[in-house]
Amino acid sequence: MTATATRTGHHDSHDVVLAPFAKEHLEGALRLSQEMSWPYRLEDWAFALELGQGFVLCNGAGTVVGTAAWWACGEDHASAGMIIVAKAAQGRGHGARLMDALLAAAHPRTITLNSTAEGLALYERRGFVRTGVIQQHHGVPDQRHPAPPASLVRAMAASDAEAVARLDRQATGWARRRMLDRLMQAGDGYVLVRDGEPRGYAISRAFGRGHVIGPVVAESAADARALIEAALAGLGPVFVRVDTSATSQLGEWLESIGLRQVDDATTMVKGPPTPPAGPARMFALANQSFN
């Protein structure tokens, strides 16, 4: 996503340096996202950098004035996000510079991202096409949610890793086993079982202002809802975020339980997409950067 941060002072364009995103840039990246009122914690930035790579722009004083990150999903696909340019550095081609560096590094992969309204023109000029809308729902659930029957949804075990990777590949067309393994380590996972076989999964983890539930992969909206209910039962009355497609058939239900739609983003793709094989489908994202 591309965004505009609060003006922090004037920076001459000639002293802005492009560099690989490294640990020493995390504090500066956090300040940028805080200026944008994005809810990332330092831990969220560090987690993203651990799994991916990217670039930063730093001015002559060493201040981070722009970020862009991407995550490889095998050799054919990648997701991109955390693309921010400070307001003080706007209008000087810095967003284009970051994006061009990212595209060159990720080439020849197909790239998926979720864009704010401000970023659409930048991406469309680089060949991205709009493919959908992601709706951000968040809040504290209005009521306690009992877990679905254990015969339907159970806690995820380490032995489920292969099945989770298979379901995720069905739903996305992507190979992202390393990311999934790390998400499973970082959060609490749930597996929906039917006829003795895993048919869906969900992961809930600490993120931003509370917890995010995602990815959620299932064969139907009803199954996705059961997985989310299992995660909610495990969390209790805490702040929860779910990023779901506008076509997921979950929006009205999420609203009804107190997770209000507060924002949306446009999903965009550059390059030939691989149609998901199904029957499993993606119902909620790990976050809007990872997809």
Salt bridges, closest charged atoms under 4 A:
ASP12 OD1 - HIS10 NE2 3.06
ASP44 OD1 - ARG41 NH2 2.86
GLU50 OE2 - ARG182 NE 2.61
GLU75 OE1 - ARG109 NH2 3.63
ASP100 OD1 - ARG126 NE 2.70
GLU124 OE2 - ARG130 NE 2.71
ASP142 OD2 - ARG260 NH2 3.85
ASP160 OD2 - ARG154 NH1 2.83
GLU162 OE2 - ARG177 NH1 3.06
ASP168 OD2 - ARG176 NE 2.69
ASP181 OD1 - ARG177 NE 2.87
GLU219 OE2 - ARG199 NE 2.74
ASP223 OD2 - ARG194 NH1 2.86
GLU229 OE2 - ARG225 NE 3.38
ASP243 OD2 - ARG241 NE 2.87
